[in-house]
Amino acid sequence: MALRYHLTFIDEEPVLKNDKRSRSCPATERQSSKYQDWQCYMQVAKLRKNADVLKLKQSDTPSNSASFDQGFGSKGSLGHPHLCRRPCIKFARGSCDQGAQCGFCHSSHPHRPATFDKHGRDTLTSWPKTRILAAVLPPMKAQAEEMELRGAQEILRLIECELTIRSAEGAAKEPTAAGSPVAPPPRKIRQRLELMSFISLVGLVRSYVGGRLAALLLQSLAETREEVKSYQ
């Protein structure tokens, strides 16, 4: 704002607006109504074409829908929800090219599978293997009772034997620690273990304990899933 002294009064000097357009700002094109109608028509045609493609994809996979209605749509769905594999991403999107031969689960999973974050994984890595085995046994026993499967009892027996063997080996190395109870897991770790499925707990034991137990658990788990298949 500029001020000008005029006849003992202070008047405001008007500022002229510069309507000159910057070189980096090109002039907007005035589109005619016919051109705008043609753009809308092409957009609608493109949307209709995409809708027809989606309908064709859904019609090409009738076997997936039929098998899903039967309860176990794929090999990975056996033992759902305790012994099944991870949810199939392709099936959740509407189509799975492998169908019944898919190694992932095609059944409904209303909740995301429970896992550990980096802090939880680091905590489990720092634990002795006996503490990991003692921590997973209670939630696995609770789910085994719910499933009522003999194969699950065999898996529990393997873990209990491994815990007994490792506890005896640890007592032989440190006689002063013999007979001392294993420290219970923290509340957050315990709650996360209770949310995990039976097969996820088995995978956790195989990952963090390993050794001969991992191979035995894998074999016993395959036999348990075959037992579930015979029930179907």
C-alpha positions as CSV (number, residue, x, y, z in Angstrom):
1,M,0.0,0.0,0.0
2,A,1.4,3.5,-1.0
3,L,0.5,6.7,0.8
4,R,0.4,10.2,-0.7
5,Y,0.3,13.6,1.0
6,H,-2.4,15.8,-0.7
7,L,-4.0,18.9,0.7
8,T,-3.2,18.2,4.4
9,F,-4.9,14.7,4.0
10,I,-3.3,11.4,3.6
11,D,-4.8,9.5,0.8
12,E,-4.3,5.8,-0.1
13,E,-2.6,5.4,-3.5
14,P,-4.4,2.7,-5.5
15,V,-2.3,-0.3,-6.5
16,L,-2.7,-1.4,-10.1
17,K,-3.1,-5.2,-10.5
18,N,-0.7,-6.9,-12.8
19,D,-2.8,-9.3,-14.9
20,K,0.3,-10.5,-16.8
21,R,0.4,-14.3,-16.7
22,S,3.6,-16.1,-15.8
23,R,5.4,-17.9,-18.6
24,S,5.3,-21.1,-16.5
25,C,1.5,-21.0,-16.3
26,P,0.0,-21.8,-19.7
27,A,-3.4,-20.5,-20.7
28,T,-6.3,-22.8,-19.9
29,E,-8.0,-24.3,-22.9
30,R,-11.7,-23.7,-23.1
31,Q,-13.2,-27.0,-23.9
32,S,-16.4,-27.1,-25.7
33,S,-19.4,-28.9,-24.4
34,K,-19.2,-31.5,-27.2
35,Y,-15.6,-32.3,-26.3
36,Q,-16.5,-32.7,-22.6
37,D,-19.4,-35.0,-23.5
38,W,-17.1,-37.1,-25.6
39,Q,-14.6,-37.5,-22.7
40,C,-17.5,-38.6,-20.4
41,Y,-18.6,-41.1,-23.0
42,M,-15.1,-42.6,-23.3
43,Q,-14.7,-42.9,-19.5
44,V,-18.0,-44.7,-19.2
45,A,-17.1,-47.1,-22.0
46,K,-13.7,-47.8,-20.3
47,L,-15.5,-48.6,-17.0
48,R,-18.0,-50.9,-18.7
49,K,-15.1,-52.8,-20.4
50,N,-13.3,-53.3,-17.1
51,A,-16.5,-54.6,-15.5
52,D,-17.0,-57.1,-18.4
53,V,-13.4,-58.4,-17.8
54,L,-14.0,-58.9,-14.1
55,K,-17.2,-60.9,-14.9
56,L,-15.2,-63.2,-17.3
57,K,-12.5,-63.8,-14.6
58,Q,-15.2,-64.8,-12.0
59,S,-16.9,-67.1,-14.5
60,D,-13.6,-68.8,-15.3
61,T,-13.1,-70.1,-11.7
62,P,-16.3,-72.0,-10.8
63,S,-14.3,-74.8,-9.1
64,N,-12.9,-72.5,-6.5
65,S,-16.4,-71.3,-5.4
66,A,-17.8,-74.8,-5.4
67,S,-15.0,-76.2,-3.3
68,F,-15.2,-73.3,-0.9
69,D,-18.9,-74.0,-0.3
70,Q,-17.9,-77.6,0.6
71,G,-15.8,-76.3,3.5
72,F,-12.3,-77.3,2.4
73,G,-11.4,-75.6,-0.9
74,S,-7.7,-76.5,-1.1
75,K,-5.0,-78.6,0.3
76,G,-4.0,-75.7,2.5
77,S,-7.5,-75.6,4.0
78,L,-7.2,-79.0,5.8
79,G,-7.6,-78.7,9.5
80,H,-9.1,-75.2,9.4
81,P,-8.7,-73.1,11.5
82,H,-6.1,-74.7,13.8
83,L,-4.1,-76.7,11.3
84,C,-4.6,-74.8,8.0
85,R,-2.0,-72.9,6.1
86,R,-1.9,-69.1,5.7
87,P,-4.9,-67.5,3.9
88,C,-4.6,-67.5,0.1
89,I,-4.2,-63.9,-1.2
90,K,-5.3,-64.8,-4.7
91,F,-8.5,-66.5,-3.5
92,A,-9.3,-63.5,-1.3
93,R,-9.0,-61.3,-4.4
94,G,-11.5,-63.4,-6.3
95,S,-9.6,-66.1,-8.2
96,C,-6.9,-68.7,-7.5
97,D,-5.4,-70.4,-10.6
98,Q,-4.4,-73.5,-8.6
99,G,-7.8,-74.2,-7.2
100,A,-8.0,-77.3,-5.0
101,Q,-4.3,-77.9,-5.4
102,C,-3.4,-74.6,-3.7
103,G,-1.1,-75.0,-0.7
104,F,-2.7,-72.0,1.1
105,C,-6.1,-71.9,2.9
106,H,-9.3,-71.0,1.0
107,S,-11.5,-70.9,4.0
108,S,-12.7,-67.8,5.8
109,H,-10.2,-66.0,8.2
110,P,-12.1,-63.2,9.9
111,H,-9.0,-62.1,11.8
112,R,-5.4,-61.5,10.7
113,P,-3.1,-64.3,11.9
114,A,-1.3,-63.4,15.1
115,T,2.5,-62.9,14.8
116,F,5.3,-61.3,16.8
117,D,6.8,-58.0,16.0
118,K,10.6,-57.4,15.9
119,H,10.8,-56.8,19.7
120,G,8.9,-60.0,20.4
121,R,11.1,-62.0,18.0
122,D,14.2,-60.6,19.6
123,T,12.8,-61.6,23.0
124,L,12.2,-65.2,21.9
125,T,15.7,-65.4,20.4
126,S,17.3,-64.4,23.7
127,W,15.4,-67.0,25.7
128,P,16.8,-70.5,26.3
129,K,15.0,-73.2,24.3
130,T,13.5,-74.7,27.5
131,R,11.7,-71.5,28.2
132,I,10.3,-71.4,24.7
133,L,9.0,-74.9,24.9
134,A,7.5,-74.3,28.3
135,A,5.8,-71.1,27.1
136,V,4.1,-72.7,24.0
137,L,2.8,-75.9,25.8
138,P,-0.2,-74.4,27.6
139,P,-1.8,-72.7,24.5
140,M,-1.1,-75.8,22.4
141,K,-2.7,-78.1,25.0
142,A,-5.8,-75.9,25.1
143,Q,-6.2,-76.0,21.4
144,A,-5.5,-79.7,21.3
145,E,-8.4,-80.4,23.7
146,E,-10.6,-78.3,21.5
147,M,-9.7,-80.2,18.3
148,E,-9.8,-83.6,19.9
149,L,-7.2,-85.1,17.5
150,R,-4.8,-87.9,18.3
151,G,-2.2,-86.4,16.0
152,A,-2.2,-83.2,18.1
153,Q,-1.5,-85.3,21.2
154,E,1.5,-86.8,19.5
155,I,2.9,-83.3,18.7
156,L,2.4,-82.4,22.3
157,R,4.2,-85.5,23.4
158,L,7.2,-84.7,21.2
159,I,7.5,-81.2,22.7
160,E,7.2,-82.4,26.3
161,C,9.9,-85.0,25.7
162,E,12.1,-82.4,24.2
163,L,11.5,-80.1,27.1
164,T,12.4,-83.0,29.6
165,I,15.6,-83.8,27.7
166,R,16.8,-80.3,27.4
167,S,16.0,-79.6,31.1
168,A,18.0,-82.7,32.1
169,E,20.9,-81.6,29.9
170,G,20.8,-78.1,31.4
171,A,20.8,-79.5,35.0
172,A,23.8,-81.7,34.2
173,K,25.7,-78.6,33.0
174,E,24.6,-76.5,35.9
175,P,23.8,-78.6,39.0
176,T,22.9,-75.5,41.0
177,A,20.0,-74.8,38.6
178,A,18.6,-78.3,38.9
179,G,15.0,-78.4,40.0
180,S,14.4,-74.7,39.5
181,P,11.2,-73.9,37.7
182,V,11.2,-72.3,34.3
183,A,10.3,-68.6,34.4
184,P,6.8,-67.9,33.0
185,P,6.6,-65.7,29.9
186,P,5.7,-62.0,30.2
187,R,2.0,-61.1,29.9
188,K,2.3,-59.7,26.3
189,I,4.2,-62.7,25.1
190,R,1.6,-65.1,26.7
191,Q,-1.3,-63.2,25.2
192,R,0.2,-63.3,21.8
193,L,0.9,-67.0,22.0
194,E,-2.8,-67.6,23.0
195,L,-3.9,-65.8,19.9
196,M,-1.8,-67.9,17.6
197,S,-3.2,-71.0,15.8
198,F,-1.9,-74.5,16.6
199,I,0.1,-74.8,13.4
200,S,1.6,-71.3,14.0
201,L,2.8,-72.5,17.4
202,V,4.3,-75.6,15.8
203,G,6.1,-73.4,13.3
204,L,7.4,-71.2,16.1
205,V,8.9,-74.2,17.9
206,R,10.5,-75.4,14.7
207,S,12.0,-72.0,14.0
208,Y,13.3,-71.2,17.5
209,V,14.2,-74.6,18.8
210,G,15.1,-76.5,15.6
211,G,17.3,-79.6,15.7
212,R,15.8,-83.0,15.5
213,L,12.5,-81.8,17.0
214,A,11.8,-79.7,13.8
215,A,11.9,-82.7,11.5
216,L,9.8,-84.8,13.9
217,L,7.2,-82.1,14.2
218,L,7.0,-81.6,10.5
219,Q,6.3,-85.3,10.0
220,S,3.8,-85.5,12.8
221,L,2.0,-82.4,11.5
222,A,1.7,-84.0,8.1
223,E,0.2,-87.1,9.6
224,T,-2.3,-85.1,11.6
225,R,-3.5,-83.2,8.6
226,E,-3.9,-86.4,6.7
227,E,-6.0,-87.6,9.6
228,V,-8.2,-84.6,9.3
229,K,-8.5,-85.3,5.5
230,S,-9.8,-88.8,6.3
231,Y,-12.6,-87.3,8.4
232,Q,-13.7,-85.2,5.5
